[in-house]
Amino acid sequence: MAKSAAVAKIIEALNKDRADELGAIIQYMGHHYEAEGMESPEIIEMFKSTAKDEMGHAEKLAERIVYLGGEPVKKPSEIKKGGDLKKMIQDDLAAENGAIAQYKAHIKLAAELDDPTTRLMLEEILSDEEGHADTWETTLGIKK
């Protein structure tokens, strides 16, 4: 596929998403290793499982970027470190909510630029991110 201005915009958006997914993998695995406390045995497995989901997202994004003629970024976005178990979950929830907003914007961009394949892929990832946010909200006892 030739790189037009529209394709370049899509690649830029997908690389931003990919950097965030790479950061999420590292953040979740760090929390998996560092979590302590009475509730941690169950929650550390949730951190690990979510990291694996994010790894799948990063892979899908990279494959699409390459297909479109781009080069996938390898540098992760900002990673939150430290704190107690509750702080870790709050940081993860904030990251998921940021990802949800960003994916919605990138879905809109893909639709505007007439790229239904990218739009569909991002919608699938968005669904996963909404599930992650719901899990962390439930864990924190947040009611919507």
N, CA, C and O atoms as CSV, one atom per row, in Angstrom:
chain,resi,resn,atom,element,x,y,z
A,1,MET,N,N,0.846,-1.171,0.000
A,1,MET,CA,C,0.000,0.000,0.000
A,1,MET,C,C,0.898,1.242,0.000
A,1,MET,O,O,1.802,1.345,0.829
A,2,ALA,N,N,0.663,2.170,-0.903
A,2,ALA,CA,C,1.462,3.394,-0.984
A,2,ALA,C,C,1.156,4.288,0.214
A,2,ALA,O,O,0.024,4.350,0.693
A,3,LYS,N,N,2.186,4.973,0.681
A,3,LYS,CA,C,2.003,5.838,1.841
A,3,LYS,C,C,1.503,7.213,1.410
A,3,LYS,O,O,2.272,8.050,0.936
A,4,SER,N,N,0.221,7.426,1.582
A,4,SER,CA,C,-0.372,8.732,1.344
A,4,SER,C,C,-0.372,9.498,2.668
A,4,SER,O,O,0.048,8.973,3.699
A,5,ALA,N,N,-0.844,10.734,2.628
A,5,ALA,CA,C,-0.941,11.524,3.860
A,5,ALA,C,C,-1.893,10.850,4.851
A,5,ALA,O,O,-1.648,10.857,6.058
A,6,ALA,N,N,-2.973,10.271,4.337
A,6,ALA,CA,C,-3.937,9.594,5.210
A,6,ALA,C,C,-3.303,8.382,5.880
A,6,ALA,O,O,-3.482,8.164,7.078
A,7,VAL,N,N,-2.566,7.601,5.110
A,7,VAL,CA,C,-1.904,6.416,5.665
A,7,VAL,C,C,-0.862,6.835,6.698
A,7,VAL,O,O,-0.712,6.181,7.730
A,8,ALA,N,N,-0.147,7.913,6.426
A,8,ALA,CA,C,0.854,8.405,7.382
A,8,ALA,C,C,0.196,8.799,8.702
A,8,ALA,O,O,0.752,8.547,9.771
A,9,LYS,N,N,-0.997,9.421,8.633
A,9,LYS,CA,C,-1.730,9.783,9.857
A,9,LYS,C,C,-2.137,8.535,10.630
A,9,LYS,O,O,-2.032,8.496,11.856
A,10,ILE,N,N,-2.598,7.522,9.915
A,10,ILE,CA,C,-2.996,6.261,10.560
A,10,ILE,C,C,-1.784,5.618,11.226
A,10,ILE,O,O,-1.870,5.181,12.373
A,11,ILE,N,N,-0.670,5.556,10.530
A,11,ILE,CA,C,0.547,4.949,11.089
A,11,ILE,C,C,0.983,5.701,12.347
A,11,ILE,O,O,1.360,5.083,13.342
A,12,GLU,N,N,0.933,7.023,12.303
A,12,GLU,CA,C,1.309,7.827,13.476
A,12,GLU,C,C,0.407,7.498,14.673
A,12,GLU,O,O,0.890,7.331,15.793
A,13,ALA,N,N,-0.897,7.407,14.428
A,13,ALA,CA,C,-1.844,7.078,15.499
A,13,ALA,C,C,-1.590,5.676,16.040
A,13,ALA,O,O,-1.589,5.466,17.253
A,14,LEU,N,N,-1.375,4.721,15.145
A,14,LEU,CA,C,-1.129,3.343,15.574
A,14,LEU,C,C,0.176,3.231,16.358
A,14,LEU,O,O,0.257,2.449,17.305
A,15,ASN,N,N,1.186,3.992,15.983
A,15,ASN,CA,C,2.446,3.959,16.728
A,15,ASN,C,C,2.286,4.564,18.121
A,15,ASN,O,O,2.927,4.106,19.066
A,16,LYS,N,N,1.443,5.584,18.262
A,16,LYS,CA,C,1.151,6.130,19.595
A,16,LYS,C,C,0.465,5.052,20.434
A,16,LYS,O,O,0.813,4.839,21.596
A,17,ASP,N,N,-0.511,4.376,19.831
A,17,ASP,CA,C,-1.198,3.291,20.540
A,17,ASP,C,C,-0.211,2.193,20.927
A,17,ASP,O,O,-0.259,1.669,22.040
A,18,ARG,N,N,0.675,1.853,20.011
A,18,ARG,CA,C,1.652,0.789,20.280
A,18,ARG,C,C,2.600,1.175,21.415
A,18,ARG,O,O,2.880,0.348,22.283
A,19,ALA,N,N,3.094,2.399,21.426
A,19,ALA,CA,C,3.975,2.842,22.513
A,19,ALA,C,C,3.256,2.723,23.856
A,19,ALA,O,O,3.852,2.314,24.852
A,20,ASP,N,N,1.978,3.081,23.874
A,20,ASP,CA,C,1.202,2.974,25.111
A,20,ASP,C,C,0.994,1.518,25.517
A,20,ASP,O,O,1.045,1.193,26.703
A,21,GLU,N,N,0.763,0.646,24.551
A,21,GLU,CA,C,0.607,-0.779,24.864
A,21,GLU,C,C,1.918,-1.357,25.395
A,21,GLU,O,O,1.906,-2.149,26.338
A,22,LEU,N,N,3.046,-0.970,24.799
A,22,LEU,CA,C,4.345,-1.445,25.304
A,22,LEU,C,C,4.564,-0.962,26.735
A,22,LEU,O,O,5.051,-1.714,27.579
A,23,GLY,N,N,4.207,0.285,27.006
A,23,GLY,CA,C,4.304,0.800,28.370
A,23,GLY,C,C,3.397,0.042,29.321
A,23,GLY,O,O,3.778,-0.242,30.457
A,24,ALA,N,N,2.195,-0.288,28.859
A,24,ALA,CA,C,1.247,-1.026,29.697
A,24,ALA,C,C,1.770,-2.420,30.034
A,24,ALA,O,O,1.604,-2.890,31.160
A,25,ILE,N,N,2.396,-3.078,29.071
A,25,ILE,CA,C,2.968,-4.412,29.329
A,25,ILE,C,C,3.987,-4.318,30.460
A,25,ILE,O,O,3.940,-5.098,31.411
A,26,ILE,N,N,4.895,-3.373,30.356
A,26,ILE,CA,C,5.948,-3.221,31.364
A,26,ILE,C,C,5.350,-2.835,32.712
A,26,ILE,O,O,5.760,-3.355,33.750
A,27,GLN,N,N,4.377,-1.922,32.696
A,27,GLN,CA,C,3.750,-1.492,33.949
A,27,GLN,C,C,3.023,-2.655,34.619
A,27,GLN,O,O,3.198,-2.886,35.816
A,28,TYR,N,N,2.216,-3.381,33.866
A,28,TYR,CA,C,1.480,-4.507,34.451
A,28,TYR,C,C,2.422,-5.595,34.963
A,28,TYR,O,O,2.195,-6.148,36.039
A,29,MET,N,N,3.462,-5.906,34.216
A,29,MET,CA,C,4.396,-6.941,34.687
A,29,MET,C,C,5.163,-6.456,35.914
A,29,MET,O,O,5.434,-7.245,36.819
A,30,GLY,N,N,5.514,-5.185,35.959
A,30,GLY,CA,C,6.143,-4.636,37.158
A,30,GLY,C,C,5.229,-4.765,38.357
A,30,GLY,O,O,5.670,-5.143,39.442
A,31,HIS,N,N,3.962,-4.453,38.168
A,31,HIS,CA,C,3.001,-4.597,39.260
A,31,HIS,C,C,2.837,-6.064,39.645
A,31,HIS,O,O,2.674,-6.390,40.821
A,32,HIS,N,N,2.883,-6.933,38.660
A,32,HIS,CA,C,2.791,-8.375,38.920
A,32,HIS,C,C,3.920,-8.821,39.853
A,32,HIS,O,O,3.691,-9.609,40.771
A,33,TYR,N,N,5.126,-8.326,39.624
A,33,TYR,CA,C,6.281,-8.724,40.438
A,33,TYR,C,C,6.320,-8.032,41.795
A,33,TYR,O,O,6.802,-8.605,42.771
A,34,GLU,N,N,5.811,-6.794,41.861
A,34,GLU,CA,C,6.000,-5.965,43.050
A,34,GLU,C,C,4.829,-5.977,44.026
A,34,GLU,O,O,4.985,-5.548,45.169
A,35,ALA,N,N,3.667,-6.453,43.606
A,35,ALA,CA,C,2.476,-6.370,44.451
A,35,ALA,C,C,2.639,-7.179,45.732
A,35,ALA,O,O,3.138,-8.305,45.725
A,36,GLU,N,N,2.205,-6.574,46.823
A,36,GLU,CA,C,2.250,-7.234,48.131
A,36,GLU,C,C,0.951,-6.948,48.867
A,36,GLU,O,O,0.264,-5.970,48.573
A,37,GLY,N,N,0.623,-7.800,49.817
A,37,GLY,CA,C,-0.552,-7.591,50.644
A,37,GLY,C,C,-1.478,-8.788,50.602
A,37,GLY,O,O,-1.276,-9.732,49.838
A,38,MET,N,N,-2.501,-8.725,51.445
A,38,MET,CA,C,-3.421,-9.852,51.587
A,38,MET,C,C,-4.122,-10.203,50.281
A,38,MET,O,O,-4.319,-11.380,49.978
A,39,GLU,N,N,-4.496,-9.196,49.513
A,39,GLU,CA,C,-5.245,-9.437,48.279
A,39,GLU,C,C,-4.341,-9.718,47.087
A,39,GLU,O,O,-4.827,-10.037,46.002
A,40,SER,N,N,-3.044,-9.604,47.278
A,40,SER,CA,C,-2.145,-9.637,46.127
A,40,SER,C,C,-2.115,-10.946,45.346
A,40,SER,O,O,-1.950,-10.889,44.127
A,41,PRO,N,N,-2.266,-12.137,45.965
A,41,PRO,CA,C,-2.173,-13.358,45.143
A,41,PRO,C,C,-3.156,-13.383,43.969
A,41,PRO,O,O,-2.785,-13.770,42.860
A,42,GLU,N,N,-4.392,-12.978,44.203
A,42,GLU,CA,C,-5.371,-12.967,43.113
A,42,GLU,C,C,-5.104,-11.825,42.139
A,42,GLU,O,O,-5.220,-11.990,40.925
A,43,ILE,N,N,-4.749,-10.679,42.679
A,43,ILE,CA,C,-4.568,-9.502,41.840
A,43,ILE,C,C,-3.305,-9.604,40.994
A,43,ILE,O,O,-3.292,-9.128,39.859
A,44,ILE,N,N,-2.245,-10.213,41.518
A,44,ILE,CA,C,-1.022,-10.311,40.706
A,44,ILE,C,C,-1.260,-11.155,39.456
A,44,ILE,O,O,-0.656,-10.910,38.412
A,45,GLU,N,N,-2.133,-12.137,39.566
A,45,GLU,CA,C,-2.470,-12.921,38.373
A,45,GLU,C,C,-3.273,-12.079,37.380
A,45,GLU,O,O,-3.152,-12.255,36.168
A,46,MET,N,N,-4.095,-11.164,37.904
A,46,MET,CA,C,-4.838,-10.257,37.027
A,46,MET,C,C,-3.871,-9.320,36.302
A,46,MET,O,O,-4.049,-9.032,35.118
A,47,PHE,N,N,-2.849,-8.846,37.017
A,47,PHE,CA,C,-1.833,-7.998,36.375
A,47,PHE,C,C,-1.164,-8.754,35.224
A,47,PHE,O,O,-1.002,-8.218,34.127
A,48,LYS,N,N,-0.782,-10.001,35.487
A,48,LYS,CA,C,-0.083,-10.801,34.476
A,48,LYS,C,C,-0.982,-11.072,33.266
A,48,LYS,O,O,-0.543,-10.950,32.123
A,49,SER,N,N,-2.220,-11.434,33.518
A,49,SER,CA,C,-3.163,-11.717,32.442
A,49,SER,C,C,-3.408,-10.476,31.581
A,49,SER,O,O,-3.475,-10.560,30.355
A,50,THR,N,N,-3.538,-9.337,32.239
A,50,THR,CA,C,-3.768,-8.097,31.505
A,50,THR,C,C,-2.539,-7.728,30.681
A,50,THR,O,O,-2.671,-7.236,29.560
A,51,ALA,N,N,-1.343,-7.961,31.225
A,51,ALA,CA,C,-0.107,-7.708,30.464
A,51,ALA,C,C,-0.095,-8.537,29.182
A,51,ALA,O,O,0.318,-8.053,28.129
A,52,LYS,N,N,-0.545,-9.780,29.275
A,52,LYS,CA,C,-0.596,-10.638,28.087
A,52,LYS,C,C,-1.590,-10.098,27.059
A,52,LYS,O,O,-1.333,-10.148,25.856
A,53,ASP,N,N,-2.730,-9.580,27.539
A,53,ASP,CA,C,-3.692,-8.959,26.619
A,53,ASP,C,C,-3.047,-7.778,25.900
A,53,ASP,O,O,-3.190,-7.619,24.688
A,54,GLU,N,N,-2.332,-6.950,26.670
A,54,GLU,CA,C,-1.693,-5.768,26.086
A,54,GLU,C,C,-0.615,-6.175,25.079
A,54,GLU,O,O,-0.399,-5.487,24.082
A,55,MET,N,N,0.056,-7.291,25.344
A,55,MET,CA,C,1.060,-7.790,24.405
A,55,MET,C,C,0.396,-8.163,23.076
A,55,MET,O,O,0.938,-7.890,22.006
A,56,GLY,N,N,-0.764,-8.779,23.155
A,56,GLY,CA,C,-1.506,-9.104,21.937
A,56,GLY,C,C,-1.899,-7.856,21.165
A,56,GLY,O,O,-1.842,-7.832,19.936
A,57,HIS,N,N,-2.300,-6.813,21.896
A,57,HIS,CA,C,-2.648,-5.553,21.236
A,57,HIS,C,C,-1.429,-4.958,20.535
A,57,HIS,O,O,-1.519,-4.518,19.389
A,58,ALA,N,N,-0.291,-4.947,21.226
A,58,ALA,CA,C,0.942,-4.391,20.642
A,58,ALA,C,C,1.316,-5.145,19.369
A,58,ALA,O,O,1.771,-4.547,18.394
A,59,GLU,N,N,1.123,-6.453,19.388
A,59,GLU,CA,C,1.437,-7.271,18.209
A,59,GLU,C,C,0.511,-6.932,17.040
A,59,GLU,O,O,0.971,-6.752,15.912
A,60,LYS,N,N,-0.787,-6.845,17.311
A,60,LYS,CA,C,-1.741,-6.503,16.247
A,60,LYS,C,C,-1.425,-5.137,15.646
A,60,LYS,O,O,-1.450,-4.958,14.429
A,61,LEU,N,N,-1.128,-4.184,16.516
A,61,LEU,CA,C,-0.803,-2.841,16.044
A,61,LEU,C,C,0.441,-2.862,15.162
A,61,LEU,O,O,0.471,-2.226,14.109
A,62,ALA,N,N,1.470,-3.596,15.595
A,62,ALA,CA,C,2.712,-3.682,14.811
A,62,ALA,C,C,2.449,-4.303,13.444
A,62,ALA,O,O,2.952,-3.821,12.429
A,63,GLU,N,N,1.668,-5.362,13.422
A,63,GLU,CA,C,1.368,-6.017,12.146
A,63,GLU,C,C,0.650,-5.063,11.190
A,63,GLU,O,O,0.938,-5.039,9.994
A,64,ARG,N,N,-0.279,-4.284,11.724
A,64,ARG,CA,C,-1.015,-3.336,10.876
A,64,ARG,C,C,-0.094,-2.216,10.395
A,64,ARG,O,O,-0.160,-1.806,9.236
A,65,ILE,N,N,0.757,-1.728,11.281
A,65,ILE,CA,C,1.709,-0.672,10.909
A,65,ILE,C,C,2.606,-1.146,9.768
A,65,ILE,O,O,2.814,-0.421,8.795
A,66,VAL,N,N,3.133,-2.351,9.886
A,66,VAL,CA,C,4.003,-2.903,8.838
A,66,VAL,C,C,3.222,-3.055,7.535
A,66,VAL,O,O,3.725,-2.707,6.467
A,67,TYR,N,N,2.005,-3.569,7.617
A,67,TYR,CA,C,1.179,-3.728,6.416
A,67,TYR,C,C,0.980,-2.390,5.700
A,67,TYR,O,O,0.975,-2.321,4.471
A,68,LEU,N,N,0.816,-1.331,6.494
A,68,LEU,CA,C,0.587,-0.002,5.919
A,68,LEU,C,C,1.876,0.660,5.429
A,68,LEU,O,O,1.843,1.759,4.874
A,69,GLY,N,N,3.014,-0.015,5.638
A,69,GLY,CA,C,4.281,0.517,5.147
A,69,GLY,C,C,5.077,1.299,6.168
A,69,GLY,O,O,6.039,1.983,5.820
A,70,GLY,N,N,4.684,1.203,7.426
A,70,GLY,CA,C,5.387,1.924,8.483
A,70,GLY,C,C,6.317,1.029,9.273
A,70,GLY,O,O,6.428,-0.170,9.016
A,71,GLU,N,N,6.980,1.634,10.237
A,71,GLU,CA,C,7.869,0.893,11.134
A,71,GLU,C,C,7.325,1.019,12.554
A,71,GLU,O,O,7.191,2.133,13.060
A,72,PRO,N,N,7.011,-0.096,13.203
A,72,PRO,CA,C,6.473,-0.048,14.563
A,72,PRO,C,C,7.494,0.516,15.559
A,72,PRO,O,O,8.673,0.161,15.535
A,73,VAL,N,N,7.012,1.399,16.430
A,73,VAL,CA,C,7.876,1.925,17.484
A,73,VAL,C,C,8.240,0.799,18.444
A,73,VAL,O,O,7.506,-0.177,18.596
A,74,LYS,N,N,9.376,0.959,19.077
A,74,LYS,CA,C,9.837,-0.038,20.044
A,74,LYS,C,C,10.001,0.559,21.435
A,74,LYS,O,O,10.250,-0.166,22.398
A,75,LYS,N,N,9.862,1.870,21.543
A,75,LYS,CA,C,10.032,2.553,22.824
A,75,LYS,C,C,8.668,2.716,23.495
A,75,LYS,O,O,7.735,3.242,22.888
A,76,PRO,N,N,8.550,2.264,24.750
A,76,PRO,CA,C,7.270,2.392,25.450
A,76,PRO,C,C,7.007,3.822,25.906
A,76,PRO,O,O,7.928,4.625,26.059
A,77,SER,N,N,5.756,4.114,26.115
A,77,SER,CA,C,5.388,5.398,26.706
A,77,SER,C,C,5.657,5.341,28.213
A,77,SER,O,O,6.180,4.347,28.718
A,78,GLU,N,N,5.305,6.387,28.908
A,78,GLU,CA,C,5.586,6.512,30.342
A,78,GLU,C,C,5.027,5.337,31.142
A,78,GLU,O,O,3.932,4.840,30.875
A,79,ILE,N,N,5.809,4.914,32.124
A,79,ILE,CA,C,5.428,3.799,32.991
A,79,ILE,C,C,5.333,4.313,34.420
A,79,ILE,O,O,6.255,4.961,34.915
A,80,LYS,N,N,4.215,4.021,35.084
A,80,LYS,CA,C,4.049,4.390,36.496
A,80,LYS,C,C,4.620,3.268,37.344
A,80,LYS,O,O,4.348,2.092,37.101
A,81,LYS,N,N,5.412,3.638,38.340
A,81,LYS,CA,C,6.042,2.635,39.198
A,81,LYS,C,C,5.709,2.911,40.652
A,81,LYS,O,O,5.425,4.040,41.052
A,82,GLY,N,N,5.754,1.832,41.429
A,82,GLY,CA,C,5.709,1.962,42.876
A,82,GLY,C,C,4.336,2.168,43.462
A,82,GLY,O,O,3.321,2.213,42.767
A,83,GLY,N,N,4.351,2.293,44.777
A,83,GLY,CA,C,3.118,2.473,45.519
A,83,GLY,C,C,2.585,1.158,46.041
A,83,GLY,O,O,3.093,0.082,45.724
A,84,ASP,N,N,1.542,1.275,46.851
A,84,ASP,CA,C,0.915,0.068,47.381
A,84,ASP,C,C,-0.025,-0.517,46.327
A,84,ASP,O,O,-0.172,0.032,45.236
A,85,LEU,N,N,-0.649,-1.624,46.667
A,85,LEU,CA,C,-1.503,-2.338,45.719
A,85,LEU,C,C,-2.621,-1.441,45.184
A,85,LEU,O,O,-2.901,-1.439,43.986
A,86,LYS,N,N,-3.255,-0.683,46.071
A,86,LYS,CA,C,-4.339,0.205,45.641
A,86,LYS,C,C,-3.819,1.251,44.657
A,86,LYS,O,O,-4.470,1.523,43.648
A,87,LYS,N,N,-2.663,1.836,44.935
A,87,LYS,CA,C,-2.073,2.844,44.044
A,87,LYS,C,C,-1.764,2.232,42.681
A,87,LYS,O,O,-1.987,2.867,41.650
A,88,MET,N,N,-1.251,1.003,42.671
A,88,MET,CA,C,-0.967,0.326,41.403
A,88,MET,C,C,-2.240,0.189,40.572
A,88,MET,O,O,-2.248,0.479,39.376
A,89,ILE,N,N,-3.309,-0.254,41.221
A,89,ILE,CA,C,-4.575,-0.452,40.511
A,89,ILE,C,C,-5.124,0.887,40.025
A,89,ILE,O,O,-5.641,0.977,38.911
A,90,GLN,N,N,-5.014,1.926,40.853
A,90,GLN,CA,C,-5.467,3.253,40.436
A,90,GLN,C,C,-4.679,3.746,39.220
A,90,GLN,O,O,-5.256,4.308,38.289
A,91,ASP,N,N,-3.362,3.533,39.231
A,91,ASP,CA,C,-2.536,3.917,38.077
A,91,ASP,C,C,-2.951,3.145,36.831
A,91,ASP,O,O,-3.019,3.706,35.737
A,92,ASP,N,N,-3.226,1.858,37.002
A,92,ASP,CA,C,-3.628,1.033,35.864
A,92,ASP,C,C,-4.992,1.460,35.329
A,92,ASP,O,O,-5.205,1.491,34.117
A,93,LEU,N,N,-5.911,1.788,36.231
A,93,LEU,CA,C,-7.227,2.257,35.803
A,93,LEU,C,C,-7.097,3.578,35.040
A,93,LEU,O,O,-7.744,3.766,34.010
A,94,ALA,N,N,-6.272,4.479,35.537
A,94,ALA,CA,C,-6.065,5.756,34.841
A,94,ALA,C,C,-5.492,5.518,33.442
A,94,ALA,O,O,-5.903,6.169,32.480
A,95,ALA,N,N,-4.553,4.595,33.332
A,95,ALA,CA,C,-3.963,4.278,32.024
A,95,ALA,C,C,-5.009,3.678,31.089
A,95,ALA,O,O,-5.051,4.016,29.906
A,96,GLU,N,N,-5.848,2.795,31.609
A,96,GLU,CA,C,-6.898,2.188,30.779
A,96,GLU,C,C,-7.886,3.251,30.307
A,96,GLU,O,O,-8.299,3.247,29.148
A,97,ASN,N,N,-8.264,4.161,31.205
A,97,ASN,CA,C,-9.195,5.219,30.805
A,97,ASN,C,C,-8.578,6.128,29.746
A,97,ASN,O,O,-9.269,6.577,28.833
A,98,GLY,N,N,-7.287,6.397,29.866
A,98,GLY,CA,C,-6.596,7.166,28.832
A,98,GLY,C,C,-6.577,6.427,27.509
A,98,GLY,O,O,-6.774,7.024,26.451
A,99,ALA,N,N,-6.337,5.124,27.570
A,99,ALA,CA,C,-6.315,4.303,26.356
A,99,ALA,C,C,-7.693,4.281,25.697
A,99,ALA,O,O,-7.800,4.348,24.473
A,100,ILE,N,N,-8.733,4.188,26.501
A,100,ILE,CA,C,-10.101,4.168,25.964
A,100,ILE,C,C,-10.376,5.446,25.178
A,100,ILE,O,O,-10.877,5.394,24.055
A,101,ALA,N,N,-10.049,6.584,25.765
A,101,ALA,CA,C,-10.273,7.865,25.081
A,101,ALA,C,C,-9.452,7.942,23.793
A,101,ALA,O,O,-9.946,8.390,22.758
A,102,GLN,N,N,-8.204,7.504,23.868
A,102,GLN,CA,C,-7.330,7.558,22.692
A,102,GLN,C,C,-7.819,6.620,21.592
A,102,GLN,O,O,-7.830,6.997,20.420
A,103,TYR,N,N,-8.224,5.402,21.957
A,103,TYR,CA,C,-8.721,4.477,20.937
A,103,TYR,C,C,-9.991,5.017,20.280
A,103,TYR,O,O,-10.170,4.869,19.071
A,104,LYS,N,N,-10.864,5.634,21.055
A,104,LYS,CA,C,-12.075,6.218,20.459
A,104,LYS,C,C,-11.710,7.284,19.429
A,104,LYS,O,O,-12.309,7.349,18.355
A,105,ALA,N,N,-10.729,8.118,19.760
A,105,ALA,CA,C,-10.291,9.153,18.816
A,105,ALA,C,C,-9.668,8.533,17.569
A,105,ALA,O,O,-9.882,9.020,16.459
A,106,HIS,N,N,-8.905,7.470,17.748
A,106,HIS,CA,C,-8.241,6.838,16.604
A,106,HIS,C,C,-9.225,6.025,15.759
A,106,HIS,O,O,-9.031,5.877,14.552
A,107,ILE,N,N,-10.267,5.505,16.379
A,107,ILE,CA,C,-11.340,4.839,15.626
A,107,ILE,C,C,-12.033,5.867,14.728
A,107,ILE,O,O,-12.310,5.606,13.557
A,108,LYS,N,N,-12.304,7.031,15.298
A,108,LYS,CA,C,-12.926,8.115,14.520
A,108,LYS,C,C,-12.016,8.529,13.363
A,108,LYS,O,O,-12.487,8.737,12.244
A,109,LEU,N,N,-10.722,8.647,13.630
A,109,LEU,CA,C,-9.755,9.003,12.585
A,109,LEU,C,C,-9.765,7.967,11.459
A,109,LEU,O,O,-9.803,8.324,10.282
A,110,ALA,N,N,-9.730,6.694,11.825
A,110,ALA,CA,C,-9.725,5.628,10.816
A,110,ALA,C,C,-10.998,5.670,9.977
A,110,ALA,O,O,-10.955,5.443,8.768
A,111,ALA,N,N,-12.135,5.963,10.619
A,111,ALA,CA,C,-13.394,6.066,9.873
A,111,ALA,C,C,-13.352,7.259,8.919
A,111,ALA,O,O,-13.757,7.153,7.761
A,112,GLU,N,N,-12.859,8.396,9.417
A,112,GLU,CA,C,-12.776,9.602,8.582
A,112,GLU,C,C,-11.838,9.404,7.392
A,112,GLU,O,O,-12.063,9.959,6.317
A,113,LEU,N,N,-10.783,8.609,7.592
A,113,LEU,CA,C,-9.798,8.385,6.531
A,113,LEU,C,C,-10.111,7.137,5.702
A,113,LEU,O,O,-9.290,6.683,4.905
A,114,ASP,N,N,-11.316,6.592,5.906
A,114,ASP,CA,C,-11.813,5.458,5.125
A,114,ASP,C,C,-10.888,4.245,5.205
A,114,ASP,O,O,-10.479,3.685,4.188
A,115,ASP,N,N,-10.570,3.854,6.438
A,115,ASP,CA,C,-9.746,2.658,6.685
A,115,ASP,C,C,-10.530,1.725,7.610
A,115,ASP,O,O,-10.278,1.682,8.814
A,116,PRO,N,N,-11.490,0.972,7.034
A,116,PRO,CA,C,-12.343,0.126,7.865
A,116,PRO,C,C,-11.592,-1.009,8.562
A,116,PRO,O,O,-12.006,-1.443,9.637
A,117,THR,N,N,-10.516,-1.489,7.983
A,117,THR,CA,C,-9.755,-2.580,8.609
A,117,THR,C,C,-9.114,-2.100,9.904
A,117,THR,O,O,-9.201,-2.772,10.932
A,118,THR,N,N,-8.476,-0.946,9.852
A,118,THR,CA,C,-7.874,-0.383,11.063
A,118,THR,C,C,-8.958,-0.051,12.078
A,118,THR,O,O,-8.795,-0.319,13.269
A,119,ARG,N,N,-10.064,0.529,11.618
A,119,ARG,CA,C,-11.159,0.877,12.526
A,119,ARG,C,C,-11.658,-0.350,13.276
A,119,ARG,O,O,-11.830,-0.306,14.494
A,120,LEU,N,N,-11.890,-1.439,12.562
A,120,LEU,CA,C,-12.382,-2.664,13.187
A,120,LEU,C,C,-11.376,-3.209,14.199
A,120,LEU,O,O,-11.762,-3.613,15.296
A,121,MET,N,N,-10.103,-3.225,13.847
A,121,MET,CA,C,-9.072,-3.710,14.765
A,121,MET,C,C,-9.058,-2.867,16.041
A,121,MET,O,O,-8.977,-3.407,17.145
A,122,LEU,N,N,-9.137,-1.549,15.889
A,122,LEU,CA,C,-9.121,-0.667,17.052
A,122,LEU,C,C,-10.379,-0.838,17.902
A,122,LEU,O,O,-10.318,-0.733,19.127
A,123,GLU,N,N,-11.514,-1.099,17.263
A,123,GLU,CA,C,-12.748,-1.351,18.015
A,123,GLU,C,C,-12.616,-2.609,18.872
A,123,GLU,O,O,-13.098,-2.645,20.004
A,124,GLU,N,N,-11.968,-3.631,18.334
A,124,GLU,CA,C,-11.753,-4.867,19.099
A,124,GLU,C,C,-10.831,-4.608,20.292
A,124,GLU,O,O,-11.089,-5.090,21.395
A,125,ILE,N,N,-9.765,-3.852,20.070
A,125,ILE,CA,C,-8.853,-3.522,21.170
A,125,ILE,C,C,-9.579,-2.664,22.206
A,125,ILE,O,O,-9.417,-2.875,23.408
A,126,LEU,N,N,-10.376,-1.699,21.749
A,126,LEU,CA,C,-11.147,-0.844,22.654
A,126,LEU,C,C,-12.032,-1.679,23.570
A,126,LEU,O,O,-12.124,-1.404,24.767
A,127,SER,N,N,-12.672,-2.683,23.023
A,127,SER,CA,C,-13.528,-3.554,23.824
A,127,SER,C,C,-12.739,-4.212,24.957
A,127,SER,O,O,-13.218,-4.298,26.087
A,128,ASP,N,N,-11.535,-4.672,24.646
A,128,ASP,CA,C,-10.676,-5.265,25.682
A,128,ASP,C,C,-10.315,-4.233,26.742
A,128,ASP,O,O,-10.359,-4.526,27.937
A,129,GLU,N,N,-9.956,-3.022,26.310
A,129,GLU,CA,C,-9.546,-1.980,27.259
A,129,GLU,C,C,-10.705,-1.599,28.176
A,129,GLU,O,O,-10.503,-1.348,29.364
A,130,GLU,N,N,-11.912,-1.555,27.630
A,130,GLU,CA,C,-13.082,-1.263,28.460
A,130,GLU,C,C,-13.296,-2.368,29.491
A,130,GLU,O,O,-13.695,-2.098,30.624
A,131,GLY,N,N,-13.029,-3.613,29.096
A,131,GLY,CA,C,-13.111,-4.722,30.046
A,131,GLY,C,C,-12.074,-4.608,31.147
A,131,GLY,O,O,-12.364,-4.891,32.309
A,132,HIS,N,N,-10.856,-4.189,30.783
A,132,HIS,CA,C,-9.808,-4.001,31.794
A,132,HIS,C,C,-10.214,-2.905,32.781
A,132,HIS,O,O,-10.075,-3.070,33.993
A,133,ALA,N,N,-10.716,-1.787,32.255
A,133,ALA,CA,C,-11.136,-0.685,33.127
A,133,ALA,C,C,-12.238,-1.150,34.067
A,133,ALA,O,O,-12.223,-0.820,35.253
A,134,ASP,N,N,-13.187,-1.910,33.550
A,134,ASP,CA,C,-14.273,-2.430,34.387
A,134,ASP,C,C,-13.732,-3.328,35.499
A,134,ASP,O,O,-14.196,-3.261,36.638
A,135,THR,N,N,-12.760,-4.161,35.169
A,135,THR,CA,C,-12.147,-5.037,36.172
A,135,THR,C,C,-11.520,-4.220,37.288
A,135,THR,O,O,-11.725,-4.518,38.464
A,136,TRP,N,N,-10.751,-3.186,36.929
A,136,TRP,CA,C,-10.082,-2.380,37.962
A,136,TRP,C,C,-11.081,-1.550,38.750
A,136,TRP,O,O,-10.902,-1.360,39.953
A,137,GLU,N,N,-12.142,-1.046,38.094
A,137,GLU,CA,C,-13.183,-0.317,38.822
A,137,GLU,C,C,-13.864,-1.232,39.833
A,137,GLU,O,O,-14.105,-0.836,40.973
A,138,THR,N,N,-14.172,-2.446,39.416
A,138,THR,CA,C,-14.798,-3.417,40.315
A,138,THR,C,C,-13.867,-3.748,41.473
A,138,THR,O,O,-14.303,-3.814,42.622
A,139,THR,N,N,-12.595,-3.955,41.178
A,139,THR,CA,C,-11.611,-4.272,42.213
A,139,THR,C,C,-11.508,-3.142,43.230
A,139,THR,O,O,-11.353,-3.394,44.425
A,140,LEU,N,N,-11.594,-1.897,42.762
A,140,LEU,CA,C,-11.506,-0.735,43.657
A,140,LEU,C,C,-12.848,-0.393,44.304
A,140,LEU,O,O,-12.911,0.477,45.173
A,141,GLY,N,N,-13.920,-1.071,43.888
A,141,GLY,CA,C,-15.239,-0.803,44.451
A,141,GLY,C,C,-15.888,0.449,43.891
A,141,GLY,O,O,-16.739,1.054,44.543
A,142,ILE,N,N,-15.494,0.842,42.692
A,142,ILE,CA,C,-16.059,2.033,42.051
A,142,ILE,C,C,-17.351,1.639,41.351
A,142,ILE,O,O,-17.390,0.687,40.572
A,143,LYS,N,N,-18.417,2.396,41.647
A,143,LYS,CA,C,-19.708,2.129,41.009
A,143,LYS,C,C,-19.977,3.212,39.988
A,143,LYS,O,O,-19.736,4.393,40.237
A,144,LYS,N,N,-20.476,2.805,38.845
A,144,LYS,CA,C,-20.806,3.788,37.792
A,144,LYS,C,C,-22.292,4.012,37.743
A,144,LYS,O,O,-22.771,4.800,36.927
